C-alpha cells in the first residue's frame, strides 16, 4: 500500500512498481476472514435486450470499469482487458488522497451451459494491499433471460493500519462495493 496525493490514474511506473509483488492469498481464497456476497438483477436500459445487457456488463467487467472513478482509479497492466495473470494497480480514495495497491487475476471465464451464460474473473490481493484475500466479479444470464451481477469477496486485514482501522475500512469497503453494484446493475443489494 502506498499513500499518494494525486488525482492521476496509475501508469507504467505503477505497473513496474507492483510487477513482482507476491500474492497474499491462494487462488481459491482464504479459509478465514469476512465473506461477502452481493447479487443484483441488472436493470436493462430502454430498448435493451437481456443479451445486450449481459454484453454491456461483461464489457465493463473485463475492462475493469467497475467502481466509480471518483472512488477507484486503476491501470490494467496487461492491456485494455482483464487477462489471466494480469496485474491491476488500484488507487482508491477520495479527491487527491489515494491508497495505491495491486491485485493479480487468477481466473477468467466466459461459459455457456444450455441457456445459461456466465462471464467473470477472480483476483487475489498482492503484498502491501490493505486487505488479504480474493474477489470475484461475474455477470450471469439465466434460462429465464434475467441478468444477474454477482460480486464475491473473502478478505481480512492485510496490514497493521488496516487492522487498526478495521471498522472504518469495513464501512469504506461496503460503500465502495455498493457503489459498484449501483453503477453496474442500476441497483444495489447486499446478500
N, C-alpha and C positions, 0 to 999 in steps of 0.2 A: 504494500500500500504506500502510496506517495501522495502527500498533500500538496496541492497546486493552487496558485492564484492565477487562473487562466480561463478564458471563455473559448479557447481554441479546441478543436477536435484533435484527438491523438493522431499522430502521423507516423512516418517511417522510423523516427528516432524512438518513439514509444514502443513500436513493434520490436525493434532491436533490443531495447532495454528488457523486455519480458520474454524474449525468444526462448531462453534456456531455463526458465523458472520451472521447477518440478511441481507436479500435481499434488494436492493435499487431500485427495480422496480417491478411492478406487472408482473405476468407471460405473459400477453399479450403485455407488453411493455408500455413505457411512451407515453403520448399523445403529448408531445413536444420533441424537440431535432432534431438532424440531422438523416435523414433516408437515408440509403444506400442500394442499391440492386446490386449485382454482379451476372451475369449469363455468363456461357461459355459452349460451346459444348465440351464434353470430347473427346479428341483425343484417338482413340483406338490404342493400341500398335500393332506391327507387328503380324499378325495371331491371333489377339484378337477379339472375337465377341462382339457385343453390350452388351449381357448378362454378359460376363466375365468382360467387362469394368465397368459395373454397380456394380458388386460384388466387384471388386477391390476398387472402390471409396467408396462404402458402408463400406467395411472393414476398410479403412483408416479413414473415418469419425467416426465410432464407436470406434476406437482405439485412437481417438483424434490425429491422425498422420496428422495434417492439415498444420501447419506452419513449415517452415524450422527450424531445431533445432538450427541454428545459431541465429535465432530471438526469438524463444519461446521454453522454456523447461517447462515441465508440470508433474504433478502427477495426475493420476486418483485414487482418494482416496477410491473408492468403488470396486476396482479390475482392470481388464485389459480391460474393455469395458464400454462405456457410459451406464448408467442406470438412470432411473427416480429417482430424488432426489440425484443423485451422486454429489460429490464435486470434482471440478477440481482446483488445485492450479497451477497458471501460473507464470513463471518467464520470463519476456520479456526484451530484451535489446541486447546489442552488446558486445562481449568479456566478461570480468568479471563483467561489470556493469549491474545489473539486478534489475528490479522492480518486487516484488512479490505481487500478488493479487489473488483473487479467485472468482469463479463463481459456481452456482448450476444449475444442469439440471432440467428443469421444464416440458419438454415434449420430448417424444421419439416416433417415428412412423416408421413403415415399412408396407406399404399398397399396395394392388393391386386392381385396378379397370379396368376390361376388360384387354386390352393390355398395360395399363399404370401402372408402378410401381414407388413408391417413398419411400425413406427412409431418415431419418434425425433426428435431435434433436434441441432443443432450450434451451438456458441457460440465467439466469439473473445474473447480477453483484451483488457482496456482498459488505457490508460496507468496506470502505477503498480502494476499487478498484478505479483507476483513472477516470473511466467512470461510469455513471449510465445508465443502460438500459438492452436491450436484444439483443441476436444474435441467428440466426438460420443457420444451415448448412444442405443442402439436396442434394441428387442426384436423378434424375428422368430419367426414360426410358419411352419414349412415344410410341404410337402405330406405328410410322414410324421406330422405332428402334434407334432413336437418343438418346444420353445420355447427360443430362444437369447437370451442377453443379450450385447450387443456394445458395448464401450467402446473408442474410438479416440482417441488424442491425439498431436499433434506439437507439441513445445514446446522452448524454450530459455530460459535465464535472462533475465529482463526487467529486473532491477535489479542494481546493483552488489552489494548484500547477497546476492541470490540467486546471483550468480556466485561470490562468495567462499565461500558456504556450500553450494555445489552438491552435495557428497557427502551432507551431512545432508539437504538439501532433497529430493534424489532419493529417499532412503530414506523420507522422510515421504510423498512423492508416491505411491510404490509401495504403501506401507502403507495409505494412505487409499483408493486405488483397490481394493486387495484387500478392504478392509472394506466398500466399496460393493458389490462383486461378491457377497460373502458375504451381505450384508444383503438384496440384491435377489433373487439367484438361489438362495440357500441353500447356495452352494458358492463356491469361488474357484479361478480358474485363469488363469494368465498365458500368453499366446502370444507 
